[in-house]
Amino acid sequence: MNKTPKKALLAGLLMLGICCVVAPSKAQDAPISDGFKRRPSGLEYKIITHGQGTRKPQMNDHVEINIHIHDGDSILFDSRKMNNNKCVPLPISAPKFKGDVMEGFMLMVAGDSAIFRLPVDSFRKSGTQLPPWAKDGERIEYDVVLVSVKTDAEEKKDQAEKAEKQKAIDEKLLKEYFTGQKIKATKTQSGLYYKINTPGSGDNVKAGATASVNYTGMFMDGKKFDSNTDSAFHHVQAFTLEVGVGKVIKGWDEGLQLLKKGSKATFYIPSTLAYGSMERPGIPSNSILIFDVEITDIQTPVDPAMQKETDDKLIQAYLAKHEMKATKTPSGLYYVITTKGLGPNAKPGRKVTMNYTGKTLDGNVFDSNTDPAKGHVQPFSFTLGQGQVIKGWDEGVQLMNLGTKATIILPSSLGYGASGAGNAIPPNAVLLFDVEVTGIDK
């Protein structure tokens, strides 16, 4: 259910949300070479062809575009290839940094084609993760065709009409499927069908609870597209999620709340409760999805105040056992400076580079960028104070300067909270990080 690497890159290049909103400048654009103009923000552009549209996109509008992003001959994203020659839908938001291509989209009308470009170093300053071949001094170039522009109200109306039509199509297909397969399934008000094969015991899963689920996803023809129990899909491990908060498709959020611990069931999910008209890797648009699921565990939500108290007791016991003297911040973070650095402390908005090893309190190492066993021995860089890392890092690294080595111990509220992170980090886990600040950009 995650983005593919190239689509994740597109999200980074188009929807970067790490800096303060930058208002479009009203200063005039400056002509430069080859018919290009330069915006005061630094974004360079050239309108290649003029369309018949009359309205430029505004904030909160929705557009459809064809887009080809490249650095010289190296292609970063091509919507036609990645999206089966279909347009990419995109909501228009305020530019997030100087030169954000979102500013360029707001210069176009439907039917326009244009080229936008921005230096690689501008992306790096904004915190965008770029491929290793992108070098400072080069330009990232966007070749864009704006296909359509709709207001938010127009978009919602259009989507609602399409969903209603698709809902009727899906319902007909599901009824034919049940008749052909002689299946008796129960229908909910939303249009989800389900069949409980093993009832399970205890209370139903509640919204906000964390459930561990085994699953196999199939199309109506029986072809599997994903599974965490079939080794052919290379991730044979329980899938843990917070239920009812929109982290999975609607059919799952609803269906899981019909089950108990130990329940085994089959969900028959119409496309409007799955991925809708969106194409996913291996899942065509408007696909009806069938899931065999099993609830293997349920963790009920813990009162935040009680969890904070529990975490603090665990941390204090750990410090006493290891004879560590740590400083506690008002948020509940503990830290020990083992090597003092030089110069001013890292400040929000600055790019910092770190070495780190992360452990749970039982000593299990779940991640490290210095241990070859973890497969990514390289410096880790991020922009401080912008939510690119867990809260404990954003707070803790601000206590350090260049060269600092420290241990920071994070209560679960400053780590991954009740959700945890896969199998490596359990729900409500206290985390310990040995860190070193190796770089702070000026």
Summary of the structure (lengths in Angstrom):
residues: 442
radius of gyration: 25.2
end to end distance: 37.8
largest distance: 73.3
contacts: 1361
relative contact order: 0.10
helix: 24%
strand: 33%
